[in-house]
Amino acid sequence: MTNPVKFLDLHTTHSQVRPALDEAWNQALETSGFVGGKHVDLFEAEFAAYCEADYCVGVGNGTDALELILDALEIGPGDEVIVPANTFIATAEAVARVGATPIFVDVDPTTALITGETVAPAITERTKAVMAVHLYGQTVNMDDLLAVCDPAGVKVIEDSAQGHGATWRGRRAGSMGIAAGFSFYPGKNLGALGDGGAVTTNDAALAEVIRSKANHGRKLDTKYEHHVLGRNSRLDGFQAAALRIKLAELDRWNEGRRNAAALYRKFLPESFVPYVEMEDAKSVYHLFVVRTTKVDRDTVGAALQAEGIQWGIHYPIPCHIQVPFMVEDNPTFPVSEEQAVQIMSLPMHPHLTPAEVERVCAVLASVEAAADSAAA
Ligand SMILES: *Cc1c(COP(=O)(O)O)cnc(C)c1O
């Protein structure tokens, strides 16, 4: 068999910056600066600038980032927060963890994203915020969403765990809502060498509250005064050093993903339908997701696997039908539910070659042709 086509290729990513990572690790051991420190401060400044946001607070992971934002906004029991049915479970978890109620809404069938239209009917007196998930690397249409939320006094929180570097009408993900949560889980577009996360915001007071709450409620610049109930969710010094090294390459790596996506769009056979990249959006293609509309997913998946092509599903079970979020008279969301059984994530990473994309598309074409001739 020919070489496998990897779904994700962190080994190549890291080999491109390996000497710098080795040096960062050596320095971490030399200085024993493991939690916080110089690299955390520098990374926060650099990542805020990258996101075109005024403030950045490094935290333990992306889920904590979202939870800390909700907590700092004093969202809790009795409050409702609107969440897309089709997202990673963490978006809804963060809402439930602060005691608020996630209210799920469906997504647009062409983008898999929430819109002003899908959100508006779900807004009630109790709605405090919407989680705008920039799913698969593409931003939500923020203008439409804000036009619906602002007049209702509903805050828009960006879940940008899949959106590092994405833009909407030239504005960067992480700069458009009241605050944004980022994940640096290793497989994300900007990944640490372990868990990590950040909050970006243009609100100075909010940034301060989050920084304090993420560090045991310490009054800033004091050691022993804990003025609010906090917790421990901090970014490690070594992770920040690694993230600084990788942030410098992020635009180039995102461009590699965009090139691969453009080739997929060119070579995909007709019955494999990719999500639309909106004219005003610039996706960073965290994932390249297609819907299989003619051949069932198991058949397609088996054919890919037989050719050594790795693939995934994001996500096979919408959040509202995951056990912790089921309620009596559970609502149904037709788009999310229908697409959950069709979607396939094809290999996508910065180093995917044109030949690899063509190989994937050739397998899909042969699966489609076989189905056509069986039907004839
Ligand atoms: C990864 C992810 C998260 C959670 O990030 P962690 O760092 O794994 O906690 C939240 N939301 C979305 C959409 C994600 O993809």
The ligand as an SDF file (V2000), in Angstrom:
LIG
                    3D

 15 15  0  0  0  0  0  0  0  0999 V2000
  -11.5140   22.1790   21.2870 C   0  0  0  0  0  0  0  0  0  0  0  0
  -12.7380   22.9520   21.4690 C   0  0  0  0  0  0  0  0  0  0  0  0
  -13.1130   23.4650   22.7230 C   0  0  0  0  0  0  0  0  0  0  0  0
  -12.4320   23.1020   24.0050 C   0  0  0  0  0  0  0  0  0  0  0  0
  -11.0730   23.3420   24.0620 O   0  0  0  0  0  0  0  0  0  0  0  0
  -10.1680   22.4860   25.0950 P   0  0  0  0  0  0  0  0  0  0  0  0
   -8.8620   23.1840   25.0400 O   0  0  0  0  0  0  0  0  0  0  0  0
  -10.1090   21.0890   24.5510 O   0  0  0  0  0  0  0  0  0  0  0  0
  -10.8010   22.5480   26.4190 O   0  0  0  0  0  0  0  0  0  0  0  0
  -14.2320   24.2640   22.7990 C   0  0  0  0  0  0  0  0  0  0  0  0
  -14.9690   24.5450   21.7100 N   0  0  0  0  0  0  0  0  0  0  0  0
  -14.6600   24.0540   20.4920 C   0  0  0  0  0  0  0  0  0  0  0  0
  -15.5200   24.4110   19.3260 C   0  0  0  0  0  0  0  0  0  0  0  0
  -13.5560   23.2250   20.3370 C   0  0  0  0  0  0  0  0  0  0  0  0
  -13.2600   22.7420   19.1290 O   0  0  0  0  0  0  0  0  0  0  0  0
  1  2  1  0
  2  3  1  0
  2 14  2  0
  3  4  1  0
  3 10  2  0
  4  5  1  0
  5  6  1  0
  6  7  2  0
  6  8  1  0
  6  9  1  0
 10 11  1  0
 11 12  2  0
 12 13  1  0
 12 14  1  0
 14 15  1  0
M  END
$$$$
